Amino acid sequence: MRKLTNVLSLLLIVVMLTMMIAPDCGAKERESVVQFTVGETAVTSHEETILTMPVPAMFGAGSKQLLLPVRSVAKLLKWGLAWDAKTGSCTLTSGKRRIVVKVGSRTATVDARAVSMSAAVLNTVGTVVGPVDVLLLMGASVKVAPDGRSCAATLASAPGVAVPVASGSADPAAVTRMSRSVTYATKKYTFEIIRIDLRGKRIHVVPVASPGGMNSGAPYTTFSVAKPLAMINALPFDTTIHVMTGSLGGGGVYPQVKAGYLETIGIDDHGVPFYAEGRLEVRADVTAEGETTSMKTYSINSTTWGGFTVYTDWYPKAIWVGSNEQLIVVDRRHIVQRVCGATFQPRLMKPGQYALHGYQAAVNHWTTDTITSLRNADSVHLHIFLGKRDLSTGFFIQSAPVVLRAGQPIMGANAYADSFRMTKSGARSFLGIGGGRYLYFISSPTPMTLRTDNVGSALAQLRLFSDVISLDGGGSTTLYYKGKYIYTPGRQLVTCLVVPH
């Protein structure tokens, strides 16, 4: 009996110790998302104040963006901050990471690399404030409210825990590399494959553009300063900042009826990868005095579509806006410029902004007056649809040809008879999905021609993928994995697809 009593006492002690030392995972998760609101000095997490700032978050009159006290952000994320009054710059440090922002400038220096922000840093009431980009540069993920007056930031570590935000925020085990060789039709194919588990902790796949902007290429090393987990050459479409790339952009014009390829791989707002085919369609929801008018891209003899064009800063030419027309520049739904009866230069827009040029009045079969709608607009929300799927909440890649569809090999290059990239022989890169949760970066040094080589049959033998589309190849072939380049390109790059660390 005494032995039984001792055993029970020992078990009770073990249970009590477990309860005392076991981490409160729920509490940690509760503290990882914080809220900033215009006019409020309190930074909250689940309605509890976790930090009081010396000045409130504010809404920039010029930039029309949420601005946050930089010193308070650094304190929240446990970064060091040094202020240089002579140069008007703040140096933020965490481990080996170093970020410098300067009053009056939209350019931040991140580990010696220049990065453009959406708004300039300001000195207000003796406090340095900057756009939410500062949070992003320090490793947090940010979701700004539609009205731009508040944001929720997901931190890479819970407040109060001194863990460098930009290091180790993603689970490295969710990104793995494999090498495979297969033979099909007497030809041997070698593939280097990086598998990304999209359900992995803090795994994000993001487009990264050249530091020089969308109109310029850059050395491949400039894309990996932040030491991502993985990277591949690609021309993605970032619908969150309206970055146009490749043929999808049509030289800086938003996708119209005939622009781009049909094959699309993307990640939806639930983190699920998908493959789809179809024509892209742009819809602008224009709000004026509380009423919203929806306008869709051009289609012949339609009563509701057309009469406007959407431009990004990648468009190189000047646009003449007639006196009976209207052009507006939109920055995160806010209208920052109106042009009528003057020449407009799209290339002078800030990154992330776009212009809507309305030229069709309501006459005959046209029932949507795009000119009046844009002239009276208070705000605009831009959507891009593929069938009924709204792609406006993330990114996608429209590239060709498809080589594997629903697990079946496809000679997709036959649909693009006039395309040089289908006939040239050389190394190739591919993007694939599989298992409802995996995204694959695939590169092969094996010279191949997409019109004659049935690479889809070779990939199908690996039994990893449901769908695979071809990216570019040749001199642009790039593959990076956890600190090492597997393939380096022979030319400068404009954009890459990256899994941040």
Sequence and secondary structure as in RCSB ss.txt:
>XXXX:A:sequence
MRKLTNVLSLLLIVVMLTMMIAPDCGAKERESVVQFTVGETAVTSHEETILTMPVPAMFGAGSKQLLLPVRSVAK
LLKWGLAWDAKTGSCTLTSGKRRIVVKVGSRTATVDARAVSMSAAVLNTVGTVVGPVDVLLLMGASVKVAPDGRS
CAATLASAPGVAVPVASGSADPAAVTRMSRSVTYATKKYTFEIIRIDLRGKRIHVVPVASPGGMNSGAPYTTFSV
AKPLAMINALPFDTTIHVMTGSLGGGGVYPQVKAGYLETIGIDDHGVPFYAEGRLEVRADVTAEGETTSMKTYSI
NSTTWGGFTVYTDWYPKAIWVGSNEQLIVVDRRHIVQRVCGATFQPRLMKPGQYALHGYQAAVNHWTTDTITSLR
NADSVHLHIFLGKRDLSTGFFIQSAPVVLRAGQPIMGANAYADSFRMTKSGARSFLGIGGGRYLYFISSPTPMTL
RTDNVGSALAQLRLFSDVISLDGGGSTTLYYKGKYIYTPGRQLVTCLVVPH
>XXXX:A:secstr
 HHHHHHHHHHHHHHHHHHHHS  HHHHHHHTEEEEEBT  EEEETTEEEEE SS BEE TTT SEEEEHHHHHH
HTT EEEEETTTTEEEEEETTEEEEEEBT SEEEETTEEEE SS BEEETTEEEEETHHHHHTT EEEE TTSSE
EEEE SS TT    TTSS S GGGEEEEEEEEEETTEEEEEEEEEEETTSTT   EEEE TT TT  B GGGG T
T  SEEEE   EETTTTB  GGGGTTTB   TT S SEEEEE TTS EEEEES EEEEEEEEETTEEEEEE   T
T SSB SEEEEETT  S EEE TT EEEEEETTEEEEEESSEEE GGGS TT EEEEE   S TT    HHHHHH
T SEEEEEEEETTEE TTSEEEE S EEEETTEE  GGGG TT HHHH  EEEEEEEEETTTEEEEEEEEEEE T
TT  HHHHHHTT   SEEEEEEEGGG  EEETTEEEE  SS BSEEEEE  
